[in-house]
Amino acid sequence: MKLTVAQAVTRFLAAQHSERDGAERAFFGGVFGIFGHGNVAGLGQALAVHADLPYYLARNEQAMVHTAAAYARASNRLATLACTTSIGPGATNLVTGAAGATINRLPVLLLPGDIFATRAAGPVLQELEDPRSYDVSVNDTLRPVSRYWDRINRPEQLPSALLAAMRVLTDPVETGAVTLALPQDVQAEAFDWTEELFARRVWAVPRPRPEETTLRRAVALLRGSARPLIIAGGGVIYSEATEALAAFAEQYGIPVGETQAGKGSLPYGHPLAAGAVGATGSTAANALARDADLIIGIGTRYSDFTTASRTLFAPGTPFLNLNIAAFDAAKLTGLQLVADARTGLAELHEACSGWSGTTAEYRSRVAELVRRWDDTVEAAYSLGTVTTDSGPFRAELPPLPMQNSPLPQTAVIGAVNAAAGEDGVVVCAAGSMPGDLHKLWRPSGPGCYHVEYGYSCMGYEIAGGLGVKLADPSREVFVLVGDGSYLMMAQELVTAVADGIKIIVVLVDNSGFASIGRLSESVGARRLGTSYGYRGSGAYDGGPLPVDLAANAASLGASVIRAETLEELRKALTAAREATVPTVVYVRTDPSVDSPSSEAWWDVPIAEGSELRAAYDAAKQNQLPAV
């Protein structure tokens, strides 16, 4: 079959499918792209003429990678999007998004244009011209953030590269960003391909079983524990192991704390759901972690936020790590139960048969800790007012005694949580909001909570919301974004408007950076550069800027609703749910009002000689060694 390299790429991608547990689905939901001279005559022509895959026009190259990563996460890594750019700044704009995808172990395919393979026209526009080698281009910046990277200098190289890309993208252990750099002359070159390259291909996503000897050791650890705690990570969600987790926890009375990626592993209201764990966790889960005589990590990579920078656990606490990736299972010198989360939990559950589990006294303590934290959350949501229950999400909340503006951020989260109900998905990424959401959000179940915190990338929010909505159009998507992140990457609102992708963006304006402002103050940096204002006698203390973010959102084509009081916010969220177009709800918040404390620590070094250093040194004494 005679096709150009670019046409062969799109034809191949359209024929790829994933399969797990007998269910098959198309692996690529489409291609996001911005065209320039490096890809317009190749992939641009292929997508226009052959239309093998849906094409979406993005407004920023970094943003479209965020969209693809969010799509992959919302699809439990069984599907993704491809992204194409020209050579030059379009290609280097991919780096941040690629890093986020790889850090979060999410499959995305990057197809940047590249310089001429023949070098006939060199140096071409935007060529790096590295004096060490003519084979280096700006696309080489994508090597360290890609799980697989290749440059296709000849058509004959394409089949093996495409197959290698799919091997990595569909491997739950190795997955991340994959880059195939496509020289612009090669993209347009025709070749006679075999029909087999474009045959329908199904990539089976495996569920590895645990090794028998290690499984027996895991059972011995469990049977010997009296105060075990499960830490559920993203692997629980991706492997669709939430039912297996609930069955295991209920049978043996083991409470469950959740990481950012694992939030929603148990729904709010489950008697063993202890809530978020770690530096942004609940006091319930953190108290259980400190007192635990066994930590069972399931599908978690144990980030510093999850472990409170290795200060959350008592010295000598044993770890049982069930993870599909041996790299993560080996952390914290735990027993390495390398397996798929769902398969591993099922076999662990069966192997523990006959064990009575935890005592009634321990389960009562869990319930009491959870109840206290729930009261704390309720107070943060309602500023101490009494609520009227309307199901587990308290969809009908009474007016606040204080109706002035700006509102506390915690009250905004409570209102959005109520509006989201059981079918809503909250999307967020960086700043103070992810920490507050991790502590306070009451999840309805898996898939309702989508916070990018592996890379904590400002600007992910709106682009990520697009990916979540494209992956499951039936769910309402609530994007919570602060003014700092909004100003970094708001332009994908235009993409939402152009493609009729209905998302609800809650734009929270606190005139600066709330979390970094607090952190800055706590480390002696005096909130330098953390608030928006005119430059005055000091650093930007000359009064507020006349920036109207709501007007900006309206200028990008979104429907905008302004809310000042909590009652107005609730009405605005109701109207946004009823809308059929992308809607922005603008609300101002008070950055001086913090969320409830997690009673956990996070390691951010403080300058030696500072009066604040003593407290930091004292906290470091509780930090477990790295080995």
Steps between C-alpha positions, in 0.01 A plus 500: 500500500656829385471769770714777638667444836253739663204322341639167617527635856136609519378179331698291749378693805138462395541120495635468857283371785551406864340206680464412865264247657355427158393859431653666192511868413674728250829611653517843333201730541638754254786736422557844649722715286636843419648523152810674375746446218639193677179294495237668284602332172537163672267426791283801415439369149446146626237604753326726248488254212473159666319595822589173672463662843302798637709818499481772769657844476677597821625849588816402688730202449558440871126511561421234244737257674318573827172426320638168372631405846165584662321296233731206575446527875122524462523190277700307764797507261320283244477783244669830422538776240785579262652850476679651202700823473739667265874506564630787714309664787198281432711193571674640808163608640425127530769442763303609808196297404715197419671523839162510673374197307811295573513594868133406537553178296243597236527404131517781244640489146696802374561547127714814461632601162877502462774646281567359152645149511677568168648828634457631145346832606685546829514693710122521481278741689513424875793256470717480811831446315686323777872513402560158657270315260263574212277223636394707804181705495284666763301176514790347691375699801216247511733204557525519881123546545400221259474130581576427136657741249583449134574703187371362170768586242383244243155357421632149561556592866136585564341156560741396774474843664120495498491152652753600768291808579187290548687249716594778743169687487300188591741371767366600846854485641692683227238745376547876475573744220617348171663720238539422131686789338403528132730695266285717279637362173454141615138568602415585139698212347294217347576133557342168405383358835385147571129462575587329830622829649145638489315189614285533810730433794392437860749559781417296809556686828608231746404435860814338646446268797707513820782252554392219736784520753466876536124464532546262796734750666245775445231292668731441797555875533126563494417228750762638736366857491248658736488855360548475122430793266455485124632788289315489169677664206422562137565137414176406677304728266687412180465125556130541585564336837265710713247219553778258590642758742164550669445126535846446648476796740151402617585133553799575721410840644792694355461879461601664173688826453528645150768680301414778256486254210317240709228727636160346434627144552234482770200734485430759766293348776656154482572398862865418421571809286748697711546766232813660363838405642823696528601865499162598352313226680232463762584485868320164506716324240817663633431393858442144379823512298705611799364219715493228234693178549474423126465731198349333194578716197287408199585664169684794657840641418537649851560862405626744760149635552367150567769418756516856644862498383558166680390634839151347512593149611658375821856364470500128431149493351488218242366563149317263267507648152262363238592664171515401134837678476789341689664845509220630724451176694860519618458840668527544877669157511160334503403146408464512122175342383532573128162456334201676351307669781169325433651156448734542796221612732278210398772245563605666825137499613466129430834412655404675826188285535451400860662814643257689722650837406521799728327531835171675567691747717724600209204540265325720757808719522502535122134603502559759773799656321303517175202658676719771652656581163158507335390760754813701418422489128140600562615802697742597222224468240239691696699714744339322791137511390281192530432325170191328370593160361395424144669169437869456572599813311281750685377651176281748689703717734360789707614858448814609678465744785771700321391588147769749416776453241765371460412150617728244664631252243369215716144630462545510121616137501198400707262668257665335199499161673127532559438610141711216360288236671557142394560554127740793518878497456721762663818592310787696653879509501719750685497753780312483830189350340633141454600477865163632615318267260698200619403574859143614451343351184243232567537255210205312356728227367772434242531751220338788688830655612766601247785701651839508326747510787788283384639801309274764659493684170337842492294534184389136492151569626293620202689285250464201731128567531469469122667159510274375779187616317612347169567168675153492659254759365226369733664651811492861610853637522577768758840664448628681808772743397668785684580835345870413480444183297229667294737775389756240398272300272142609449493484121361146482166657587498591132547133410206409724284765335603407145436128548193538720664322792292598802709541814432708811800709603493639853750785481621580851664843526710569809726759333812290515642168609343382825694183578839637400419817690449303819804283430707810424408650835576177684854478358587866548453618140241760614244418228726652234343471154187322619237773460377694198524876523674810370864543594504744789753590767553130557446198277161539328330668795371797303135397493291247306528465124199585281491149354155355431539124452125450455503744209802320360315167509202658326730637230614142430141402424395335827176576679591674826315528831636717780436396861579704810318329786465130573133508406590656163768235451253218558253651253779552247609137526142384450471719190834371371383141530188583302699679229596332174810709427836547677425711807733689733389576855714781638539537877745692719654332806691613805855354491553567871246233603674163510348152492505268803843368592600149398735485799773377268827648371652567160874536449587841353849608614534824695808719468765425761538789740130588476303525824262246344769236449474343848146374440608355166796318654273358770256366241786340306575284803180304434587426138557134415824423314484453124600134531 
